[in-house]
Amino acid sequence: MLKQHTLEIARIRVPVKRRATLDEAKVAAIAEDWMVNGQQTPIRCRVDKSADGEAYVLIEGYHRLEAARALGEETIIGYLVQARVH
């Protein structure tokens, strides 16, 4: 079973290919829902071994991450997973 972690949003890197898939309407809808219900689904990240210090690479949950940023959050709930580096 995966353990939830509180991750600093500033330490999460989004891969370049993922950035092109951003849907602002979806981000706005998630942010609006979070104001009422809070974060329901954690994002998934892997540890960024190429970074100095503690950093993460986003695996899943780009729209949730951007919704948290839009709301001015500094942290987000996520799972740390093992993922292959391509």
VEXKE-253128 format. One record per residue: residue in three letters; residue number from 1; y, z, x of N, C-alpha, C in turn. Coordinates in Angstrom, 1 decimal, decimal comma, always signed. Layout:
% VEXKE-253128
@r=ALA&k=NUM&nnorth=Y&nup=Z&neast=X&canorth=Y&caup=Z&caeast=X&cnorth=Y&cup=Z&ceast=X
...
***
This chain:
% VEXKE-253128
@r=MET&k=1&nnorth=-1,2&nup=+0,0&neast=+0,8&canorth=+0,0&caup=+0,0&caeast=+0,0&cnorth=+1,2&cup=+0,0&ceast=+0,9
@r=LEU&k=2&nnorth=+2,2&nup=-0,8&neast=+0,5&canorth=+3,4&caup=-0,9&caeast=+1,3&cnorth=+4,4&cup=+0,3&ceast=+1,0
@r=LYS&k=3&nnorth=+5,0&nup=+0,7&neast=+2,1&canorth=+6,0&caup=+1,8&caeast=+1,9&cnorth=+7,4&cup=+1,3&ceast=+1,9
@r=GLN&k=4&nnorth=+8,2&nup=+1,8&neast=+0,9&canorth=+9,6&caup=+1,4&caeast=+0,8&cnorth=+10,4&cup=+2,0&ceast=+1,9
@r=HIS&k=5&nnorth=+11,4&nup=+1,2&neast=+2,4&canorth=+12,3&caup=+1,7&caeast=+3,4&cnorth=+13,7&cup=+1,4&ceast=+2,9
@r=THR&k=6&nnorth=+14,7&nup=+2,2&neast=+3,3&canorth=+16,1&caup=+1,9&caeast=+3,1&cnorth=+16,6&cup=+1,2&ceast=+4,3
@r=LEU&k=7&nnorth=+17,0&nup=-0,1&neast=+4,1&canorth=+17,4&caup=-0,9&caeast=+5,2&cnorth=+18,9&cup=-1,2&ceast=+5,1
@r=GLU&k=8&nnorth=+19,6&nup=-1,2&neast=+6,3&canorth=+21,0&caup=-1,5&caeast=+6,4&cnorth=+21,2&cup=-3,0&ceast=+6,2
@r=ILE&k=9&nnorth=+22,0&nup=-3,4&neast=+5,2&canorth=+22,2&caup=-4,8&caeast=+4,9&cnorth=+22,8&cup=-5,5&ceast=+6,1
@r=ALA&k=10&nnorth=+23,6&nup=-4,9&neast=+6,9&canorth=+24,2&caup=-5,5&caeast=+8,1&cnorth=+23,2&cup=-5,9&ceast=+9,1
@r=ARG&k=11&nnorth=+22,1&nup=-5,3&neast=+9,1&canorth=+21,0&caup=-5,5&caeast=+10,1&cnorth=+20,0&cup=-6,5&ceast=+9,7
@r=ILE&k=12&nnorth=+20,2&nup=-7,1&neast=+8,5&canorth=+19,2&caup=-8,1&caeast=+8,0&cnorth=+19,7&cup=-9,5&ceast=+8,3
@r=ARG&k=13&nnorth=+18,9&nup=-10,3&neast=+9,0&canorth=+19,3&caup=-11,7&caeast=+9,3&cnorth=+18,6&cup=-12,6&ceast=+8,3
@r=VAL&k=14&nnorth=+19,3&nup=-13,6&neast=+7,8&canorth=+18,7&caup=-14,6&caeast=+6,8&cnorth=+18,5&cup=-15,8&ceast=+7,6
@r=PRO&k=15&nnorth=+17,3&nup=-16,4&neast=+7,6&canorth=+17,0&caup=-17,6&caeast=+8,4&cnorth=+17,9&cup=-18,8&ceast=+7,8
@r=VAL&k=16&nnorth=+18,3&nup=-19,7&neast=+8,7&canorth=+19,2&caup=-20,8&caeast=+8,3&cnorth=+18,7&cup=-21,6&ceast=+7,1
@r=LYS&k=17&nnorth=+17,4&nup=-21,9&neast=+7,2&canorth=+16,8&caup=-22,7&caeast=+6,1&cnorth=+16,9&cup=-22,0&ceast=+4,7
@r=ARG&k=18&nnorth=+16,9&nup=-20,7&neast=+4,7&canorth=+17,0&caup=-20,0&caeast=+3,4&cnorth=+18,4&cup=-20,0&ceast=+2,9
@r=ARG&k=19&nnorth=+19,4&nup=-20,1&neast=+3,7&canorth=+20,8&caup=-20,0&caeast=+3,3&cnorth=+21,1&cup=-21,2&ceast=+2,4
@r=ALA&k=20&nnorth=+20,5&nup=-22,3&neast=+2,5&canorth=+20,8&caup=-23,5&caeast=+1,7&cnorth=+20,3&cup=-23,4&ceast=+0,3
@r=THR&k=21&nnorth=+19,4&nup=-22,4&neast=+0,0&canorth=+18,8&caup=-22,3&caeast=-1,3&cnorth=+19,6&cup=-21,3&ceast=-2,2
@r=LEU&k=22&nnorth=+20,8&nup=-20,8&neast=-1,8&canorth=+21,5&caup=-19,8&caeast=-2,5&cnorth=+22,0&cup=-20,4&ceast=-3,8
@r=ASP&k=23&nnorth=+21,8&nup=-19,7&neast=-4,9&canorth=+22,3&caup=-20,0&caeast=-6,3&cnorth=+23,2&cup=-18,9&ceast=-6,7
@r=GLU&k=24&nnorth=+24,5&nup=-19,2&neast=-6,7&canorth=+25,5&caup=-18,2&caeast=-7,0&cnorth=+25,4&cup=-17,6&ceast=-8,4
@r=ALA&k=25&nnorth=+25,0&nup=-18,4&neast=-9,3&canorth=+24,8&caup=-17,9&caeast=-10,7&cnorth=+23,7&cup=-16,9&ceast=-10,8
@r=LYS&k=26&nnorth=+22,6&nup=-17,1&neast=-10,0&canorth=+21,5&caup=-16,2&caeast=-10,0&cnorth=+21,9&cup=-14,9&ceast=-9,3
@r=VAL&k=27&nnorth=+22,7&nup=-15,0&neast=-8,2&canorth=+23,2&caup=-13,8&caeast=-7,6&cnorth=+24,0&cup=-12,9&ceast=-8,5
@r=ALA&k=28&nnorth=+24,9&nup=-13,6&neast=-9,3&canorth=+25,8&caup=-12,9&caeast=-10,2&cnorth=+25,0&cup=-12,2&ceast=-11,3
@r=ALA&k=29&nnorth=+23,9&nup=-12,9&neast=-11,8&canorth=+23,1&caup=-12,3&caeast=-12,9&cnorth=+22,3&cup=-11,1&ceast=-12,3
@r=ILE&k=30&nnorth=+21,8&nup=-11,2&neast=-11,1&canorth=+21,1&caup=-10,0&caeast=-10,5&cnorth=+22,1&cup=-8,9&ceast=-10,3
@r=ALA&k=31&nnorth=+23,3&nup=-9,2&neast=-9,8&canorth=+24,3&caup=-8,1&caeast=-9,6&cnorth=+24,6&cup=-7,4&ceast=-10,9
@r=GLU&k=32&nnorth=+24,8&nup=-8,2&neast=-11,9&canorth=+25,1&caup=-7,6&caeast=-13,2&cnorth=+24,0&cup=-6,7&ceast=-13,7
@r=ASP&k=33&nnorth=+22,8&nup=-7,2&neast=-13,6&canorth=+21,6&caup=-6,3&caeast=-14,0&cnorth=+21,5&cup=-5,1&ceast=-13,2
@r=TRP&k=34&nnorth=+21,8&nup=-5,1&neast=-11,9&canorth=+21,8&caup=-4,0&caeast=-11,0&cnorth=+22,8&cup=-2,9&ceast=-11,4
@r=MET&k=35&nnorth=+23,9&nup=-3,3&neast=-11,9&canorth=+25,0&caup=-2,4&caeast=-12,4&cnorth=+24,4&cup=-1,5&ceast=-13,5
@r=VAL&k=36&nnorth=+23,5&nup=-2,0&neast=-14,3&canorth=+23,0&caup=-1,3&caeast=-15,4&cnorth=+21,7&cup=-0,6&ceast=-15,0
@r=ASN&k=37&nnorth=+20,8&nup=-1,3&neast=-14,4&canorth=+19,4&caup=-0,8&caeast=-14,1&cnorth=+19,1&cup=-0,4&ceast=-12,7
@r=GLY&k=38&nnorth=+20,0&nup=-0,8&neast=-11,7&canorth=+19,7&caup=-0,5&caeast=-10,3&cnorth=+18,7&cup=-1,5&ceast=-9,8
@r=GLN&k=39&nnorth=+18,4&nup=-1,4&neast=-8,5&canorth=+17,4&caup=-2,3&caeast=-7,9&cnorth=+16,0&cup=-2,0&ceast=-8,4
@r=GLN&k=40&nnorth=+15,3&nup=-3,0&neast=-8,9&canorth=+14,0&caup=-2,8&caeast=-9,5&cnorth=+12,9&cup=-3,3&ceast=-8,5
@r=THR&k=41&nnorth=+13,2&nup=-4,3&neast=-7,8&canorth=+12,2&caup=-5,0&caeast=-6,9&cnorth=+12,7&cup=-5,0&ceast=-5,5
@r=PRO&k=42&nnorth=+12,0&nup=-4,4&neast=-4,6&canorth=+12,4&caup=-4,4&caeast=-3,1&cnorth=+12,3&cup=-5,8&ceast=-2,5
@r=ILE&k=43&nnorth=+13,1&nup=-6,0&neast=-1,5&canorth=+13,1&caup=-7,2&caeast=-0,7&cnorth=+11,9&cup=-7,0&ceast=+0,3
@r=ARG&k=44&nnorth=+11,6&nup=-8,1&neast=+1,0&canorth=+10,6&caup=-8,0&caeast=+2,1&cnorth=+11,2&cup=-8,5&ceast=+3,4
@r=CYS&k=45&nnorth=+11,1&nup=-7,7&neast=+4,5&canorth=+11,6&caup=-8,1&caeast=+5,8&cnorth=+10,5&cup=-7,9&ceast=+6,8
@r=ARG&k=46&nnorth=+10,7&nup=-8,5&neast=+8,0&canorth=+9,9&caup=-8,2&caeast=+9,1&cnorth=+10,9&cup=-7,7&ceast=+10,2
@r=VAL&k=47&nnorth=+10,4&nup=-7,0&neast=+11,2&canorth=+11,2&caup=-6,5&caeast=+12,3&cnorth=+11,5&cup=-7,7&ceast=+13,1
@r=ASP&k=48&nnorth=+12,8&nup=-7,8&neast=+13,5&canorth=+13,3&caup=-8,9&caeast=+14,4&cnorth=+13,1&cup=-8,4&ceast=+15,8
@r=LYS&k=49&nnorth=+12,0&nup=-8,9&neast=+16,5&canorth=+11,7&caup=-8,5&caeast=+17,8&cnorth=+12,6&cup=-9,1&ceast=+18,9
@r=SER&k=50&nnorth=+13,4&nup=-10,2&neast=+18,5&canorth=+14,3&caup=-10,8&caeast=+19,4&cnorth=+15,6&cup=-10,1&ceast=+19,5
@r=ALA&k=51&nnorth=+15,9&nup=-9,2&neast=+18,6&canorth=+17,2&caup=-8,5&caeast=+18,5&cnorth=+17,2&cup=-7,3&ceast=+19,4
@r=ASP&k=52&nnorth=+18,4&nup=-7,0&neast=+19,9&canorth=+18,6&caup=-5,7&caeast=+20,6&cnorth=+18,8&cup=-4,6&ceast=+19,5
@r=GLY&k=53&nnorth=+18,0&nup=-3,6&neast=+19,6&canorth=+18,1&caup=-2,5&caeast=+18,6&cnorth=+17,3&cup=-2,8&ceast=+17,3
@r=GLU&k=54&nnorth=+17,5&nup=-2,1&neast=+16,3&canorth=+16,8&caup=-2,2&caeast=+15,1&cnorth=+17,4&cup=-3,3&ceast=+14,2
@r=ALA&k=55&nnorth=+16,7&nup=-4,4&neast=+14,0&canorth=+17,1&caup=-5,5&caeast=+13,1&cnorth=+15,9&cup=-6,1&ceast=+12,4
@r=TYR&k=56&nnorth=+16,3&nup=-6,8&neast=+11,3&canorth=+15,2&caup=-7,4&caeast=+10,5&cnorth=+15,5&cup=-8,8&ceast=+10,1
@r=VAL&k=57&nnorth=+14,4&nup=-9,5&neast=+9,8&canorth=+14,5&caup=-10,9&caeast=+9,3&cnorth=+14,0&cup=-10,9&ceast=+7,9
@r=LEU&k=58&nnorth=+14,8&nup=-11,5&neast=+7,0&canorth=+14,5&caup=-11,6&caeast=+5,6&cnorth=+13,3&cup=-12,5&ceast=+5,4
@r=ILE&k=59&nnorth=+12,3&nup=-12,0&neast=+4,6&canorth=+11,1&caup=-12,8&caeast=+4,3&cnorth=+11,2&cup=-13,3&ceast=+2,8
@r=GLU&k=60&nnorth=+11,6&nup=-12,3&neast=+2,0&canorth=+11,6&caup=-12,6&caeast=+0,5&cnorth=+12,7&cup=-11,7&ceast=-0,1
@r=GLY&k=61&nnorth=+13,5&nup=-12,3&neast=-1,0&canorth=+14,5&caup=-11,6&caeast=-1,7&cnorth=+16,0&cup=-11,9&ceast=-1,4
@r=TYR&k=62&nnorth=+16,2&nup=-13,2&neast=-1,0&canorth=+17,5&caup=-13,6&caeast=-0,6&cnorth=+18,6&cup=-13,4&ceast=-1,7
@r=HIS&k=63&nnorth=+18,3&nup=-13,7&neast=-3,0&canorth=+19,3&caup=-13,5&caeast=-4,0&cnorth=+19,5&cup=-12,0&ceast=-4,3
@r=ARG&k=64&nnorth=+18,5&nup=-11,2&neast=-4,2&canorth=+18,7&caup=-9,8&caeast=-4,3&cnorth=+19,5&cup=-9,2&ceast=-3,2
@r=LEU&k=65&nnorth=+19,3&nup=-9,7&neast=-2,0&canorth=+20,1&caup=-9,3&caeast=-0,8&cnorth=+21,6&cup=-9,6&ceast=-1,1
@r=GLU&k=66&nnorth=+21,9&nup=-10,9&neast=-1,5&canorth=+23,2&caup=-11,3&caeast=-1,7&cnorth=+23,9&cup=-10,6&ceast=-2,9
@r=ALA&k=67&nnorth=+23,1&nup=-10,2&neast=-3,9&canorth=+23,6&caup=-9,4&caeast=-5,0&cnorth=+24,1&cup=-8,1&ceast=-4,5
@r=ALA&k=68&nnorth=+23,3&nup=-7,5&neast=-3,7&canorth=+23,6&caup=-6,1&caeast=-3,1&cnorth=+24,9&cup=-6,3&ceast=-2,3
@r=ARG&k=69&nnorth=+25,1&nup=-7,3&neast=-1,5&canorth=+26,3&caup=-7,6&caeast=-0,7&cnorth=+27,5&cup=-7,7&ceast=-1,7
@r=ALA&k=70&nnorth=+27,3&nup=-8,5&neast=-2,8&canorth=+28,4&caup=-8,7&caeast=-3,7&cnorth=+28,8&cup=-7,5&ceast=-4,4
@r=LEU&k=71&nnorth=+27,9&nup=-6,5&neast=-4,5&canorth=+28,3&caup=-5,2&caeast=-5,1&cnorth=+28,9&cup=-4,2&ceast=-4,1
@r=GLY&k=72&nnorth=+28,9&nup=-4,6&neast=-2,9&canorth=+29,5&caup=-3,8&caeast=-1,8&cnorth=+28,5&cup=-2,7&ceast=-1,3
@r=GLU&k=73&nnorth=+27,2&nup=-2,9&neast=-1,5&canorth=+26,2&caup=-2,0&caeast=-1,1&cnorth=+26,1&cup=-2,1&ceast=+0,5
@r=GLU&k=74&nnorth=+25,8&nup=-1,0&neast=+1,1&canorth=+25,5&caup=-1,0&caeast=+2,5&cnorth=+24,1&cup=-1,0&ceast=+2,9
@r=THR&k=75&nnorth=+23,2&nup=-0,5&neast=+1,9&canorth=+21,8&caup=-0,5&caeast=+2,1&cnorth=+21,1&cup=-1,1&ceast=+0,9
@r=ILE&k=76&nnorth=+19,8&nup=-1,5&neast=+1,2&canorth=+19,0&caup=-2,0&caeast=+0,1&cnorth=+17,5&cup=-1,5&ceast=+0,4
@r=ILE&k=77&nnorth=+16,8&nup=-1,4&neast=-0,7&canorth=+15,4&caup=-1,0&caeast=-0,6&cnorth=+14,5&cup=-2,2&ceast=-0,3
@r=GLY&k=78&nnorth=+13,6&nup=-2,0&neast=+0,7&canorth=+12,8&caup=-3,1&caeast=+1,1&cnorth=+11,5&cup=-2,7&ceast=+1,7
@r=TYR&k=79&nnorth=+10,6&nup=-3,6&neast=+1,8&canorth=+9,3&caup=-3,4&caeast=+2,5&cnorth=+9,4&cup=-4,0&ceast=+3,8
@r=LEU&k=80&nnorth=+8,8&nup=-3,4&neast=+4,8&canorth=+8,6&caup=-4,0&caeast=+6,1&cnorth=+7,2&cup=-4,5&ceast=+6,2
@r=VAL&k=81&nnorth=+7,1&nup=-5,8&neast=+6,4&canorth=+5,8&caup=-6,5&caeast=+6,4&cnorth=+5,6&cup=-7,2&ceast=+7,8
@r=GLN&k=82&nnorth=+4,3&nup=-7,5&neast=+8,0&canorth=+3,9&caup=-8,2&caeast=+9,2&cnorth=+4,0&cup=-9,7&ceast=+8,8
@r=ALA&k=83&nnorth=+4,7&nup=-10,5&neast=+9,5&canorth=+4,7&caup=-11,9&caeast=+9,2&cnorth=+4,7&cup=-12,7&ceast=+10,5
@r=ARG&k=84&nnorth=+4,1&nup=-13,9&neast=+10,5&canorth=+4,1&caup=-14,8&caeast=+11,6&cnorth=+5,4&cup=-15,4&ceast=+11,9
@r=VAL&k=85&nnorth=+5,8&nup=-15,5&neast=+13,1&canorth=+7,0&caup=-16,2&caeast=+13,5&cnorth=+6,7&cup=-17,7&ceast=+13,6
@r=HIS&k=86&nnorth=+7,4&nup=-18,5&neast=+12,9&canorth=+7,1&caup=-20,0&caeast=+13,0&cnorth=+7,9&cup=-20,6&ceast=+14,0
***
